[in-house]
């Protein structure tokens, strides 16, 4: 498995250590989870940004929010 070395400030190290001690999970587990969540959110943002840009450059009409049928 690939490895990344990460430098963090003392407060972040303390928080990771505390969480690890309280839960029995490793600091690596939490760092990996945090990085995965960060990447997921930023990838979603970029997809939405690209979709908005594509729509803005198209001649498609927007749908009024009041006309959207939401699933129940």
N, CA, C, O and CB atoms as a CASP TS submission, in Angstrom:
PFRMAT TS
TARGET T0000
AUTHOR 0000-0000-0000
METHOD Language model
MODEL 1
PARENT N/A
ATOM      1  N   UNK     1       0.848  -1.174   0.000  1.00  0.00           N
ATOM      2  CA  UNK     1       0.000   0.000   0.000  1.00  0.00           C
ATOM      3  C   UNK     1       0.896   1.241   0.000  1.00  0.00           C
ATOM      4  O   UNK     1       1.849   1.312   0.777  1.00  0.00           O
ATOM      5  CB  UNK     1      -0.966  -0.004   1.226  1.00  0.00           C
ATOM      6  N   UNK     2       0.601   2.224  -0.866  1.00  0.00           N
ATOM      7  CA  UNK     2       1.406   3.450  -0.892  1.00  0.00           C
ATOM      8  C   UNK     2       1.342   4.182   0.449  1.00  0.00           C
ATOM      9  O   UNK     2       0.389   4.032   1.213  1.00  0.00           O
ATOM     10  CB  UNK     2       0.930   4.379  -2.021  1.00  0.00           C
ATOM     11  N   UNK     3       2.364   4.965   0.708  1.00  0.00           N
ATOM     12  CA  UNK     3       2.473   5.655   1.987  1.00  0.00           C
ATOM     13  C   UNK     3       2.724   7.130   1.745  1.00  0.00           C
ATOM     14  O   UNK     3       3.429   7.504   0.808  1.00  0.00           O
ATOM     15  CB  UNK     3       3.594   5.048   2.851  1.00  0.00           C
ATOM     16  N   UNK     4       2.139   7.973   2.602  1.00  0.00           N
ATOM     17  CA  UNK     4       2.355   9.417   2.565  1.00  0.00           C
ATOM     18  C   UNK     4       2.811   9.854   3.948  1.00  0.00           C
ATOM     19  O   UNK     4       2.214   9.467   4.952  1.00  0.00           O
ATOM     20  CB  UNK     4       1.058  10.184   2.125  1.00  0.00           C
ATOM     21  N   UNK     5       3.856  10.650   4.005  1.00  0.00           N
ATOM     22  CA  UNK     5       4.275  11.249   5.270  1.00  0.00           C
ATOM     23  C   UNK     5       3.615  12.611   5.379  1.00  0.00           C
ATOM     24  O   UNK     5       3.589  13.372   4.411  1.00  0.00           O
ATOM     25  CB  UNK     5       5.837  11.367   5.366  1.00  0.00           C
ATOM     26  N   UNK     6       3.084  12.920   6.545  1.00  0.00           N
ATOM     27  CA  UNK     6       2.293  14.127   6.730  1.00  0.00           C
ATOM     28  C   UNK     6       2.760  14.877   7.968  1.00  0.00           C
ATOM     29  O   UNK     6       2.864  14.299   9.050  1.00  0.00           O
ATOM     30  CB  UNK     6       0.801  13.787   6.838  1.00  0.00           C
ATOM     31  N   UNK     7       3.036  16.150   7.808  1.00  0.00           N
ATOM     32  CA  UNK     7       3.386  16.991   8.952  1.00  0.00           C
ATOM     33  C   UNK     7       2.137  17.752   9.379  1.00  0.00           C
ATOM     34  O   UNK     7       1.454  18.352   8.549  1.00  0.00           O
ATOM     35  CB  UNK     7       4.559  17.976   8.604  1.00  0.00           C
ATOM     36  N   UNK     8       1.843  17.726  10.669  1.00  0.00           N
ATOM     37  CA  UNK     8       0.693  18.452  11.205  1.00  0.00           C
ATOM     38  C   UNK     8       1.145  19.289  12.393  1.00  0.00           C
ATOM     39  O   UNK     8       2.177  19.012  13.005  1.00  0.00           O
ATOM     40  CB  UNK     8      -0.445  17.475  11.619  1.00  0.00           C
ATOM     41  N   UNK     9       0.362  20.313  12.713  1.00  0.00           N
ATOM     42  CA  UNK     9       0.706  21.133  13.871  1.00  0.00           C
ATOM     43  C   UNK     9       0.396  20.361  15.156  1.00  0.00           C
ATOM     44  O   UNK     9      -0.242  19.309  15.127  1.00  0.00           O
ATOM     45  CB  UNK     9      -0.067  22.482  13.840  1.00  0.00           C
ATOM     46  N   UNK    10       0.856  20.901  16.268  1.00  0.00           N
ATOM     47  CA  UNK    10       0.713  20.193  17.547  1.00  0.00           C
ATOM     48  C   UNK    10      -0.746  19.988  17.934  1.00  0.00           C
ATOM     49  O   UNK    10      -1.102  18.942  18.477  1.00  0.00           O
ATOM     50  CB  UNK    10       1.426  20.958  18.649  1.00  0.00           C
ATOM     51  N   UNK    11      -1.588  20.970  17.662  1.00  0.00           N
ATOM     52  CA  UNK    11      -3.004  20.839  18.012  1.00  0.00           C
ATOM     53  C   UNK    11      -3.653  19.688  17.242  1.00  0.00           C
ATOM     54  O   UNK    11      -4.405  18.902  17.817  1.00  0.00           O
ATOM     55  CB  UNK    11      -3.750  22.153  17.728  1.00  0.00           C
ATOM     56  N   UNK    12      -3.367  19.590  15.959  1.00  0.00           N
ATOM     57  CA  UNK    12      -3.926  18.509  15.150  1.00  0.00           C
ATOM     58  C   UNK    12      -3.407  17.163  15.628  1.00  0.00           C
ATOM     59  O   UNK    12      -4.166  16.197  15.700  1.00  0.00           O
ATOM     60  CB  UNK    12      -3.589  18.711  13.668  1.00  0.00           C
ATOM     61  N   UNK    13      -2.132  17.091  15.954  1.00  0.00           N
ATOM     62  CA  UNK    13      -1.549  15.851  16.489  1.00  0.00           C
ATOM     63  C   UNK    13      -2.239  15.463  17.788  1.00  0.00           C
ATOM     64  O   UNK    13      -2.564  14.296  18.002  1.00  0.00           O
ATOM     65  CB  UNK    13      -0.028  16.011  16.720  1.00  0.00           C
ATOM     66  N   UNK    14      -2.462  16.446  18.653  1.00  0.00           N
ATOM     67  CA  UNK    14      -3.127  16.181  19.932  1.00  0.00           C
ATOM     68  C   UNK    14      -4.555  15.670  19.697  1.00  0.00           C
ATOM     69  O   UNK    14      -4.994  14.721  20.348  1.00  0.00           O
ATOM     70  CB  UNK    14      -3.149  17.462  20.807  1.00  0.00           C
ATOM     71  N   UNK    15      -5.265  16.296  18.778  1.00  0.00           N
ATOM     72  CA  UNK    15      -6.631  15.875  18.488  1.00  0.00           C
ATOM     73  C   UNK    15      -6.664  14.463  17.917  1.00  0.00           C
ATOM     74  O   UNK    15      -7.515  13.657  18.294  1.00  0.00           O
ATOM     75  CB  UNK    15      -7.290  16.848  17.518  1.00  0.00           C
ATOM     76  N   UNK    16      -5.746  14.165  17.014  1.00  0.00           N
ATOM     77  CA  UNK    16      -5.664  12.812  16.454  1.00  0.00           C
ATOM     78  C   UNK    16      -5.346  11.792  17.541  1.00  0.00           C
ATOM     79  O   UNK    16      -5.960  10.727  17.602  1.00  0.00           O
ATOM     80  CB  UNK    16      -4.601  12.751  15.346  1.00  0.00           C
ATOM     81  N   UNK    17      -4.390  12.121  18.392  1.00  0.00           N
ATOM     82  CA  UNK    17      -3.994  11.216  19.471  1.00  0.00           C
ATOM     83  C   UNK    17      -5.163  10.961  20.419  1.00  0.00           C
ATOM     84  O   UNK    17      -5.409   9.822  20.818  1.00  0.00           O
ATOM     85  CB  UNK    17      -2.797  11.794  20.247  1.00  0.00           C
ATOM     86  N   UNK    18      -5.882  12.023  20.776  1.00  0.00           N
ATOM     87  CA  UNK    18      -7.024  11.906  21.679  1.00  0.00           C
ATOM     88  C   UNK    18      -8.111  11.019  21.070  1.00  0.00           C
ATOM     89  O   UNK    18      -8.620  10.108  21.723  1.00  0.00           O
ATOM     90  CB  UNK    18      -7.594  13.296  22.006  1.00  0.00           C
ATOM     91  N   UNK    19      -8.457  11.296  19.822  1.00  0.00           N
ATOM     92  CA  UNK    19      -9.492  10.519  19.145  1.00  0.00           C
ATOM     93  C   UNK    19      -9.085   9.056  19.020  1.00  0.00           C
ATOM     94  O   UNK    19      -9.897   8.153  19.223  1.00  0.00           O
ATOM     95  CB  UNK    19      -9.780  11.105  17.761  1.00  0.00           C
ATOM     96  N   UNK    20      -7.836   8.840  18.689  1.00  0.00           N
ATOM     97  CA  UNK    20      -7.312   7.484  18.556  1.00  0.00           C
ATOM     98  C   UNK    20      -7.392   6.733  19.888  1.00  0.00           C
ATOM     99  O   UNK    20      -7.814   5.578  19.939  1.00  0.00           O
ATOM    100  CB  UNK    20      -5.860   7.520  18.053  1.00  0.00           C
ATOM    101  N   UNK    21      -6.984   7.402  20.953  1.00  0.00           N
ATOM    102  CA  UNK    21      -7.005   6.771  22.272  1.00  0.00           C
ATOM    103  C   UNK    21      -8.437   6.475  22.726  1.00  0.00           C
ATOM    104  O   UNK    21      -8.698   5.432  23.324  1.00  0.00           O
ATOM    105  CB  UNK    21      -6.302   7.668  23.300  1.00  0.00           C
ATOM    106  N   UNK    22      -9.354   7.386  22.442  1.00  0.00           N
ATOM    107  CA  UNK    22     -10.740   7.211  22.876  1.00  0.00           C
ATOM    108  C   UNK    22     -11.469   6.116  22.110  1.00  0.00           C
ATOM    109  O   UNK    22     -12.358   5.461  22.654  1.00  0.00           O
ATOM    110  CB  UNK    22     -11.487   8.506  22.729  1.00  0.00           C
ATOM    111  N   UNK    23     -11.098   5.918  20.853  1.00  0.00           N
ATOM    112  CA  UNK    23     -11.858   4.992  20.008  1.00  0.00           C
ATOM    113  C   UNK    23     -11.151   3.673  19.731  1.00  0.00           C
ATOM    114  O   UNK    23     -11.782   2.702  19.315  1.00  0.00           O
ATOM    115  CB  UNK    23     -12.173   5.649  18.714  1.00  0.00           C
ATOM    116  N   UNK    24      -9.844   3.638  19.959  1.00  0.00           N
ATOM    117  CA  UNK    24      -9.093   2.433  19.641  1.00  0.00           C
ATOM    118  C   UNK    24      -8.724   2.319  18.171  1.00  0.00           C
ATOM    119  O   UNK    24      -8.164   1.309  17.745  1.00  0.00           O
ATOM    120  CB  UNK    24      -9.878   1.235  20.046  1.00  0.00           C
ATOM    121  N   UNK    25      -9.030   3.334  17.406  1.00  0.00           N
ATOM    122  CA  UNK    25      -8.644   3.359  15.988  1.00  0.00           C
ATOM    123  C   UNK    25      -7.318   4.100  15.866  1.00  0.00           C
ATOM    124  O   UNK    25      -6.958   4.908  16.723  1.00  0.00           O
ATOM    125  CB  UNK    25      -9.752   4.042  15.101  1.00  0.00           C
ATOM    126  N   UNK    26      -6.604   3.810  14.791  1.00  0.00           N
ATOM    127  CA  UNK    26      -5.287   4.431  14.609  1.00  0.00           C
ATOM    128  C   UNK    26      -5.406   5.857  14.077  1.00  0.00           C
ATOM    129  O   UNK    26      -6.415   6.238  13.483  1.00  0.00           O
ATOM    130  CB  UNK    26      -4.434   3.591  13.655  1.00  0.00           C
ATOM    131  N   UNK    27      -4.352   6.628  14.307  1.00  0.00           N
ATOM    132  CA  UNK    27      -4.283   7.973  13.731  1.00  0.00           C
ATOM    133  C   UNK    27      -4.298   7.875  12.212  1.00  0.00           C
ATOM    134  O   UNK    27      -4.861   8.736  11.536  1.00  0.00           O
ATOM    135  CB  UNK    27      -3.014   8.723  14.218  1.00  0.00           C
ATOM    136  N   UNK    28      -3.681   6.834  11.679  1.00  0.00           N
ATOM    137  CA  UNK    28      -3.683   6.623  10.230  1.00  0.00           C
ATOM    138  C   UNK    28      -5.104   6.447   9.715  1.00  0.00           C
ATOM    139  O   UNK    28      -5.454   6.975   8.659  1.00  0.00           O
ATOM    140  CB  UNK    28      -2.830   5.398   9.859  1.00  0.00           C
ATOM    141  N   UNK    29      -5.922   5.707  10.455  1.00  0.00           N
ATOM    142  CA  UNK    29      -7.318   5.528  10.058  1.00  0.00           C
ATOM    143  C   UNK    29      -8.009   6.875   9.915  1.00  0.00           C
ATOM    144  O   UNK    29      -8.661   7.141   8.905  1.00  0.00           O
ATOM    145  CB  UNK    29      -8.065   4.654  11.078  1.00  0.00           C
ATOM    146  N   UNK    30      -7.865   7.731  10.934  1.00  0.00           N
ATOM    147  CA  UNK    30      -8.546   9.024  10.903  1.00  0.00           C
ATOM    148  C   UNK    30      -7.967   9.963   9.856  1.00  0.00           C
ATOM    149  O   UNK    30      -8.716  10.709   9.226  1.00  0.00           O
ATOM    150  CB  UNK    30      -8.474   9.677  12.261  1.00  0.00           C
ATOM    151  N   UNK    31      -6.672   9.947   9.657  1.00  0.00           N
ATOM    152  CA  UNK    31      -6.059  10.781   8.622  1.00  0.00           C
ATOM    153  C   UNK    31      -6.538  10.337   7.240  1.00  0.00           C
ATOM    154  O   UNK    31      -6.827  11.171   6.382  1.00  0.00           O
ATOM    155  CB  UNK    31      -4.513  10.711   8.706  1.00  0.00           C
ATOM    156  N   UNK    32      -6.619   9.036   7.029  1.00  0.00           N
ATOM    157  CA  UNK    32      -7.095   8.508   5.753  1.00  0.00           C
ATOM    158  C   UNK    32      -8.561   8.862   5.532  1.00  0.00           C
ATOM    159  O   UNK    32      -8.946   9.270   4.436  1.00  0.00           O
ATOM    160  CB  UNK    32      -6.903   6.988   5.698  1.00  0.00           C
ATOM    161  N   UNK    33      -9.380   8.706   6.573  1.00  0.00           N
ATOM    162  CA  UNK    33     -10.797   9.065   6.468  1.00  0.00           C
ATOM    163  C   UNK    33     -10.969  10.550   6.145  1.00  0.00           C
ATOM    164  O   UNK    33     -11.777  10.913   5.291  1.00  0.00           O
ATOM    165  CB  UNK    33     -11.532   8.720   7.773  1.00  0.00           C
ATOM    166  N   UNK    34     -10.211  11.404   6.827  1.00  0.00           N
ATOM    167  CA  UNK    34     -10.308  12.848   6.596  1.00  0.00           C
ATOM    168  C   UNK    34      -9.877  13.204   5.183  1.00  0.00           C
ATOM    169  O   UNK    34     -10.529  14.013   4.521  1.00  0.00           O
ATOM    170  CB  UNK    34      -9.454  13.614   7.612  1.00  0.00           C
ATOM    171  N   UNK    35      -8.798  12.615   4.719  1.00  0.00           N
ATOM    172  CA  UNK    35      -8.304  12.891   3.372  1.00  0.00           C
ATOM    173  C   UNK    35      -9.295  12.399   2.320  1.00  0.00           C
ATOM    174  O   UNK    35      -9.538  13.084   1.326  1.00  0.00           O
ATOM    175  CB  UNK    35      -6.933  12.233   3.158  1.00  0.00           C
ATOM    176  N   UNK    36      -9.862  11.227   2.534  1.00  0.00           N
ATOM    177  CA  UNK    36     -10.850  10.686   1.603  1.00  0.00           C
ATOM    178  C   UNK    36     -12.071  11.596   1.526  1.00  0.00           C
ATOM    179  O   UNK    36     -12.565  11.883   0.436  1.00  0.00           O
ATOM    180  CB  UNK    36     -11.268   9.269   2.026  1.00  0.00           C
ATOM    181  N   UNK    37     -12.555  12.048   2.672  1.00  0.00           N
ATOM    182  CA  UNK    37     -13.713  12.944   2.689  1.00  0.00           C
ATOM    183  C   UNK    37     -13.384  14.262   1.988  1.00  0.00           C
ATOM    184  O   UNK    37     -14.201  14.766   1.218  1.00  0.00           O
ATOM    185  CB  UNK    37     -14.171  13.210   4.139  1.00  0.00           C
ATOM    186  N   UNK    38     -12.216  14.820   2.237  1.00  0.00           N
ATOM    187  CA  UNK    38     -11.787  16.061   1.593  1.00  0.00           C
ATOM    188  C   UNK    38     -11.737  15.888   0.075  1.00  0.00           C
ATOM    189  O   UNK    38     -12.226  16.741  -0.666  1.00  0.00           O
ATOM    190  CB  UNK    38     -10.410  16.499   2.127  1.00  0.00           C
ATOM    191  N   UNK    39     -11.151  14.797  -0.381  1.00  0.00           N
ATOM    192  CA  UNK    39     -11.064  14.541  -1.819  1.00  0.00           C
ATOM    193  C   UNK    39     -12.450  14.367  -2.432  1.00  0.00           C
ATOM    194  O   UNK    39     -12.723  14.903  -3.506  1.00  0.00           O
ATOM    195  CB  UNK    39     -10.211  13.297  -2.088  1.00  0.00           C
ATOM    196  N   UNK    40     -13.328  13.621  -1.760  1.00  0.00           N
ATOM    197  CA  UNK    40     -14.692  13.422  -2.260  1.00  0.00           C
ATOM    198  C   UNK    40     -15.415  14.754  -2.427  1.00  0.00           C
ATOM    199  O   UNK    40     -16.040  15.001  -3.458  1.00  0.00           O
ATOM    200  CB  UNK    40     -15.482  12.511  -1.310  1.00  0.00           C
ATOM    201  N   UNK    41     -15.329  15.611  -1.412  1.00  0.00           N
ATOM    202  CA  UNK    41     -16.019  16.898  -1.459  1.00  0.00           C
ATOM    203  C   UNK    41     -15.465  17.788  -2.561  1.00  0.00           C
ATOM    204  O   UNK    41     -16.229  18.455  -3.259  1.00  0.00           O
ATOM    205  CB  UNK    41     -15.908  17.607  -0.117  1.00  0.00           C
ATOM    206  N   UNK    42     -14.157  17.807  -2.725  1.00  0.00           N
ATOM    207  CA  UNK    42     -13.561  18.653  -3.754  1.00  0.00           C
ATOM    208  C   UNK    42     -13.819  18.119  -5.157  1.00  0.00           C
ATOM    209  O   UNK    42     -14.002  18.899  -6.092  1.00  0.00           O
ATOM    210  CB  UNK    42     -12.073  18.780  -3.523  1.00  0.00           C
ATOM    211  N   UNK    43     -13.835  16.810  -5.311  1.00  0.00           N
ATOM    212  CA  UNK    43     -14.181  16.230  -6.615  1.00  0.00           C
ATOM    213  C   UNK    43     -15.633  16.545  -6.964  1.00  0.00           C
ATOM    214  O   UNK    43     -15.935  16.865  -8.114  1.00  0.00           O
ATOM    215  CB  UNK    43     -13.949  14.698  -6.613  1.00  0.00           C
ATOM    216  N   UNK    44     -16.541  16.457  -5.978  1.00  0.00           N
ATOM    217  CA  UNK    44     -17.941  16.809  -6.214  1.00  0.00           C
ATOM    218  C   UNK    44     -18.068  18.276  -6.614  1.00  0.00           C
ATOM    219  O   UNK    44     -18.822  18.611  -7.528  1.00  0.00           O
ATOM    220  CB  UNK    44     -18.788  16.525  -4.960  1.00  0.00           C
ATOM    221  N   UNK    45     -17.331  19.146  -5.929  1.00  0.00           N
ATOM    222  CA  UNK    45     -17.350  20.572  -6.256  1.00  0.00           C
ATOM    223  C   UNK    45     -16.912  20.803  -7.700  1.00  0.00           C
ATOM    224  O   UNK    45     -17.550  21.558  -8.434  1.00  0.00           O
ATOM    225  CB  UNK    45     -16.442  21.355  -5.295  1.00  0.00           C
ATOM    226  N   UNK    46     -15.827  20.156  -8.102  1.00  0.00           N
ATOM    227  CA  UNK    46     -15.330  20.346  -9.467  1.00  0.00           C
ATOM    228  C   UNK    46     -16.308  19.811 -10.508  1.00  0.00           C
ATOM    229  O   UNK    46     -16.478  20.419 -11.565  1.00  0.00           O
ATOM    230  CB  UNK    46     -13.979  19.663  -9.632  1.00  0.00           C
ATOM    231  N   UNK    47     -16.951  18.680 -10.220  1.00  0.00           N
ATOM    232  CA  UNK    47     -17.970  18.154 -11.133  1.00  0.00           C
ATOM    233  C   UNK    47     -19.131  19.136 -11.273  1.00  0.00           C
ATOM    234  O   UNK    47     -19.611  19.380 -12.380  1.00  0.00           O
ATOM    235  CB  UNK    47     -18.485  16.791 -10.638  1.00  0.00           C
ATOM    236  N   UNK    48     -19.580  19.695 -10.153  1.00  0.00           N
ATOM    237  CA  UNK    48     -20.679  20.661 -10.192  1.00  0.00           C
ATOM    238  C   UNK    48     -20.264  21.927 -10.931  1.00  0.00           C
ATOM    239  O   UNK    48     -21.039  22.479 -11.711  1.00  0.00           O
ATOM    240  CB  UNK    48     -21.141  21.007  -8.770  1.00  0.00           C
ATOM    241  N   UNK    49     -19.053  22.381 -10.686  1.00  0.00           N
ATOM    242  CA  UNK    49     -18.544  23.579 -11.362  1.00  0.00           C
ATOM    243  C   UNK    49     -18.483  23.352 -12.869  1.00  0.00           C
ATOM    244  O   UNK    49     -18.891  24.215 -13.647  1.00  0.00           O
ATOM    245  CB  UNK    49     -17.147  23.960 -10.822  1.00  0.00           C
ATOM    246  N   UNK    50     -17.977  22.198 -13.279  1.00  0.00           N
ATOM    247  CA  UNK    50     -17.901  21.869 -14.708  1.00  0.00           C
ATOM    248  C   UNK    50     -19.295  21.778 -15.326  1.00  0.00           C
ATOM    249  O   UNK    50     -19.511  22.249 -16.443  1.00  0.00           O
ATOM    250  CB  UNK    50     -17.147  20.544 -14.916  1.00  0.00           C
ATOM    251  N   UNK    51     -20.242  21.173 -14.602  1.00  0.00           N
ATOM    252  CA  UNK    51     -21.609  21.046 -15.114  1.00  0.00           C
ATOM    253  C   UNK    51     -22.255  22.421 -15.261  1.00  0.00           C
ATOM    254  O   UNK    51     -22.953  22.676 -16.242  1.00  0.00           O
ATOM    255  CB  UNK    51     -22.456  20.155 -14.183  1.00  0.00           C
ATOM    256  N   UNK    52     -22.028  23.302 -14.295  1.00  0.00           N
ATOM    257  CA  UNK    52     -22.579  24.653 -14.379  1.00  0.00           C
ATOM    258  C   UNK    52     -21.973  25.413 -15.552  1.00  0.00           C
ATOM    259  O   UNK    52     -22.681  26.108 -16.281  1.00  0.00           O
ATOM    260  CB  UNK    52     -22.334  25.415 -13.070  1.00  0.00           C
ATOM    261  N   UNK    53     -20.680  25.282 -15.729  1.00  0.00           N
ATOM    262  CA  UNK    53     -20.018  25.953 -16.848  1.00  0.00           C
ATOM    263  C   UNK    53     -20.548  25.428 -18.184  1.00  0.00           C
ATOM    264  O   UNK    53     -20.803  26.203 -19.106  1.00  0.00           O
ATOM    265  CB  UNK    53     -18.491  25.758 -16.766  1.00  0.00           C
ATOM    266  N   UNK    54     -20.711  24.113 -18.279  1.00  0.00           N
ATOM    267  CA  UNK    54     -21.238  23.511 -19.506  1.00  0.00           C
ATOM    268  C   UNK    54     -22.663  24.003 -19.776  1.00  0.00           C
ATOM    269  O   UNK    54     -23.005  24.340 -20.910  1.00  0.00           O
ATOM    270  CB  UNK    54     -21.215  21.967 -19.406  1.00  0.00           C
ATOM    271  N   UNK    55     -23.488  24.041 -18.726  1.00  0.00           N
ATOM    272  CA  UNK    55     -24.861  24.523 -18.884  1.00  0.00           C
ATOM    273  C   UNK    55     -24.877  25.996 -19.274  1.00  0.00           C
ATOM    274  O   UNK    55     -25.653  26.395 -20.142  1.00  0.00           O
ATOM    275  CB  UNK    55     -25.658  24.310 -17.590  1.00  0.00           C
ATOM    276  N   UNK    56     -24.035  26.805 -18.648  1.00  0.00           N
ATOM    277  CA  UNK    56     -23.987  28.241 -18.934  1.00  0.00           C
ATOM    278  C   UNK    56     -23.618  28.518 -20.383  1.00  0.00           C
ATOM    279  O   UNK    56     -24.060  29.514 -20.956  1.00  0.00           O
ATOM    280  CB  UNK    56     -22.992  28.928 -18.011  1.00  0.00           C
ATOM    281  N   UNK    57     -22.813  27.649 -20.977  1.00  0.00           N
ATOM    282  CA  UNK    57     -22.377  27.834 -22.359  1.00  0.00           C
ATOM    283  C   UNK    57     -23.355  27.227 -23.365  1.00  0.00           C
ATOM    284  O   UNK    57     -23.210  27.420 -24.572  1.00  0.00           O
ATOM    285  CB  UNK    57     -21.003  27.224 -22.550  1.00  0.00           C
ATOM    286  N   UNK    58     -24.344  26.496 -22.865  1.00  0.00           N
ATOM    287  CA  UNK    58     -25.323  25.867 -23.765  1.00  0.00           C
ATOM    288  C   UNK    58     -26.493  26.826 -23.994  1.00  0.00           C
ATOM    289  O   UNK    58     -26.594  27.873 -23.354  1.00  0.00           O
ATOM    290  CB  UNK    58     -25.832  24.509 -23.177  1.00  0.00           C
ATOM    291  N   UNK    59     -27.349  26.451 -24.896  1.00  0.00           N
ATOM    292  CA  UNK    59     -28.567  27.225 -25.144  1.00  0.00           C
ATOM    293  C   UNK    59     -29.769  26.612 -24.438  1.00  0.00           C
ATOM    294  O   UNK    59     -30.911  26.960 -24.739  1.00  0.00           O
ATOM    295  CB  UNK    59     -28.838  27.321 -26.644  1.00  0.00           C
ATOM    296  N   UNK    60     -29.522  25.712 -23.510  1.00  0.00           N
ATOM    297  CA  UNK    60     -30.610  25.046 -22.803  1.00  0.00           C
ATOM    298  C   UNK    60     -31.315  26.019 -21.863  1.00  0.00           C
ATOM    299  O   UNK    60     -30.701  26.932 -21.311  1.00  0.00           O
ATOM    300  CB  UNK    60     -30.081  23.835 -22.019  1.00  0.00           C
ATOM    301  N   UNK    61     -32.619  25.801 -21.696  1.00  0.00           N
ATOM    302  CA  UNK    61     -33.393  26.605 -20.761  1.00  0.00           C
ATOM    303  C   UNK    61     -33.276  26.008 -19.364  1.00  0.00           C
ATOM    304  O   UNK    61     -33.193  24.791 -19.196  1.00  0.00           O
ATOM    305  CB  UNK    61     -34.877  26.690 -21.201  1.00  0.00           C
ATOM    306  N   UNK    62     -33.271  26.871 -18.388  1.00  0.00           N
ATOM    307  CA  UNK    62     -33.267  26.422 -17.001  1.00  0.00           C
ATOM    308  C   UNK    62     -34.687  26.041 -16.601  1.00  0.00           C
ATOM    309  O   UNK    62     -35.655  26.537 -17.177  1.00  0.00           O
ATOM    310  CB  UNK    62     -32.700  27.522 -16.056  1.00  0.00           C
ATOM    311  N   UNK    63     -34.804  25.170 -15.625  1.00  0.00           N
ATOM    312  CA  UNK    63     -36.107  24.786 -15.092  1.00  0.00           C
ATOM    313  C   UNK    63     -36.316  25.565 -13.804  1.00  0.00           C
ATOM    314  O   UNK    63     -35.455  25.562 -12.924  1.00  0.00           O
ATOM    315  CB  UNK    63     -36.203  23.233 -14.848  1.00  0.00           C
ATOM    316  N   UNK    64     -37.449  26.227 -13.692  1.00  0.00           N
ATOM    317  CA  UNK    64     -37.763  26.968 -12.479  1.00  0.00           C
ATOM    318  C   UNK    64     -37.870  25.988 -11.315  1.00  0.00           C
ATOM    319  O   UNK    64     -38.461  24.917 -11.454  1.00  0.00           O
ATOM    320  CB  UNK    64     -39.078  27.781 -12.645  1.00  0.00           C
ATOM    321  N   UNK    65     -37.312  26.347 -10.194  1.00  0.00           N
ATOM    322  CA  UNK    65     -37.301  25.458  -9.031  1.00  0.00           C
ATOM    323  C   UNK    65     -38.718  25.051  -8.632  1.00  0.00           C
ATOM    324  O   UNK    65     -38.932  23.929  -8.172  1.00  0.00           O
ATOM    325  CB  UNK    65     -36.599  26.136  -7.850  1.00  0.00           C
ATOM    326  N   UNK    66     -39.670  25.939  -8.800  1.00  0.00           N
ATOM    327  CA  UNK    66     -41.063  25.630  -8.447  1.00  0.00           C
ATOM    328  C   UNK    66     -41.646  24.540  -9.341  1.00  0.00           C
ATOM    329  O   UNK    66     -42.619  23.888  -8.964  1.00  0.00           O
ATOM    330  CB  UNK    66     -41.925  26.889  -8.543  1.00  0.00           C
ATOM    331  N   UNK    67     -41.064  24.337 -10.520  1.00  0.00           N
ATOM    332  CA  UNK    67     -41.564  23.324 -11.457  1.00  0.00           C
ATOM    333  C   UNK    67     -40.908  21.956 -11.284  1.00  0.00           C
ATOM    334  O   UNK    67     -41.280  21.002 -11.967  1.00  0.00           O
ATOM    335  CB  UNK    67     -41.352  23.797 -12.869  1.00  0.00           C
ATOM    336  N   UNK    68     -39.962  21.855 -10.401  1.00  0.00           N
ATOM    337  CA  UNK    68     -39.274  20.586 -10.176  1.00  0.00           C
ATOM    338  C   UNK    68     -40.180  19.665  -9.363  1.00  0.00           C
ATOM    339  O   UNK    68     -40.731  20.072  -8.340  1.00  0.00           O
ATOM    340  CB  UNK    68     -37.912  20.806  -9.449  1.00  0.00           C
ATOM    341  N   UNK    69     -40.328  18.442  -9.817  1.00  0.00           N
ATOM    342  CA  UNK    69     -41.108  17.449  -9.086  1.00  0.00           C
ATOM    343  C   UNK    69     -40.128  16.623  -8.262  1.00  0.00           C
ATOM    344  O   UNK    69     -39.300  15.894  -8.807  1.00  0.00           O
ATOM    345  CB  UNK    69     -41.955  16.539 -10.059  1.00  0.00           C
ATOM    346  N   UNK    70     -40.233  16.748  -6.946  1.00  0.00           N
ATOM    347  CA  UNK    70     -39.315  16.059  -6.045  1.00  0.00           C
ATOM    348  C   UNK    70     -39.882  14.702  -5.664  1.00  0.00           C
ATOM    349  O   UNK    70     -41.075  14.592  -5.379  1.00  0.00           O
ATOM    350  CB  UNK    70     -39.045  16.904  -4.785  1.00  0.00           C
ATOM    351  N   UNK    71     -39.054  13.671  -5.652  1.00  0.00           N
ATOM    352  CA  UNK    71     -39.543  12.343  -5.242  1.00  0.00           C
ATOM    353  C   UNK    71     -39.932  12.346  -3.767  1.00  0.00           C
ATOM    354  O   UNK    71     -39.331  13.041  -2.948  1.00  0.00           O
ATOM    355  CB  UNK    71     -38.469  11.260  -5.505  1.00  0.00           C
ATOM    356  N   UNK    72     -40.929  11.568  -3.458  1.00  0.00           N
ATOM    357  CA  UNK    72     -41.414  11.502  -2.076  1.00  0.00           C
ATOM    358  C   UNK    72     -40.845  10.307  -1.380  1.00  0.00           C
ATOM    359  O   UNK    72     -41.137  10.079  -0.206  1.00  0.00           O
ATOM    360  CB  UNK    72     -42.932  11.456  -2.028  1.00  0.00           C
TER
END
